Structures are given as C-alpha cells and as structure tokens.
Amino acid sequence: MHINWSEPGYPPRHHDAVRSATAYAVRAIALTVCVFCVLLLGTVFASVPPVLAALAGAVFLLFGLLSGIGGLYDTRRFVRVIPYFQRKVGGICTFAAGQSLARCLRQLDAVAAELQVTPLSAFGFHDDLRGESLTWHAPDEGLHTVTTLLSELQVLAEQEGIPAGVLRDLRAWKHALERATAQGISFCILLRHGNATSAQEWDVRQGTAF
C-alpha cells in the first residue's frame, strides 16, 4: 500500500469552511475600503478633521484585518478533528490534538478501506453548534477503527513516511475511546477551526470534548 502522506488530505467540509472564510474576508476588507474612501472624501469635501478621519480609518482598517484576514488565517491554519461525546468522559486529552488527523484524513480513510474497517470520516462531521443534527456512534466502533489504523501504521511508519503527529493523535484517540467504551458513552467527530473556545460554547452544545 503506497499513500502520499505529504499532500493535504483535509475533508471536503474544511474546504467549504475556507471558502466561507474567504468570502467573509473579502466582504470585511471591501467594507473597510469603502469606509476609508468615505472618510477621505469627507476630509476633502465636508471639512471632516483629518485627525478624526485618520483615527476612524485606522479603527476600520484594524477591524478589516482582524475580522477578515485573521479569521481566514485561523480557518486555514488551525483545523483539527476531535472526538465529541454525549457526556463527559474525563481524563482525556484530545481537544487540543487532531491537527495531523485532519490533514491526513483522506489518507487515513484510504488505509481504513484497505483494512476493511469503518473510515474515520464516517463518524462525522455534523456540528450541533451550527444547528445540524448529530448522529451518535457506539464508542467501540470508533475504537476498532482507531486501534486497527494504529496497529497498521506503526508497522509502516518508517518506510511510508507517516507523520509522527498522526500516530500521536491516534494514540490519544485510542485512550479516549477506551474510556468512553468502558463508560458506554457514544461519540461522533467534530471538525473544528481556530483555537478559541469558551465555557458558554460548552453550555450550549449537546455534547462535550472532555
């Protein structure tokens, strides 16, 4: 089995998110340019004080950069897949991991198909925070996939050039799914962009990543 692990293999949903973030960035920057032009015209034709115009222009420029380009950067740079559970599992560390799995998901699904186990993508990626209905899966099903992948990839790691982060993420998932299986806690997979989160987010969500 030869798979190119160097190419990005993000799920299609990630590319949809990048397109949405790009469109938002374009709108934010366009709005910033329009406001700046209005302020510039105001200083020429409406006697708006240059200092006031410069200050307002700087504020809107900062808004355009942060909300537009910053959001696009976060969407492209900080993307990961994480296991999402119906209730708290405890003692797991998968929330901050999963970047390597997200980048190599297409490759991992190909390996899963070769090994005749359920691909990881089959467990995701609906997001209840976006109003989407979740489909919960038995944790032992996910554990079987992760354990099978890990066993295979550990053997192939050196000769196939498999990123170390993939194995590290799979080990963290294996531990989390073992704990979920022992407690009978169903799971699915979330695709997350950006590093930001809050207590309010987890109060609103149906499940938990912890």
VENCORUR-V594842 format. One line per field, one symbol per residue. psi: psi as a letter, one per 30 degrees, with the letter a starting at -180 (. if undefined). A space follows every 10 residues. Layout:
psi = ???
This chain:
psi = jkkjffkkhl leeeeeeeee eeeeeeeeee eeeeeeeeee eefefghkke eeeeeeeeee eeeeeeedee eeeeeeeikl kkkklelkek glhfefafee eefgeeeeee eeeefhlkle ffgahkjffg gkkkjklkff eeeeeeeeee eefeefeeff hkkeeeeeee eeeeeefeee effhjllakk jkklfkllee efeelealg.
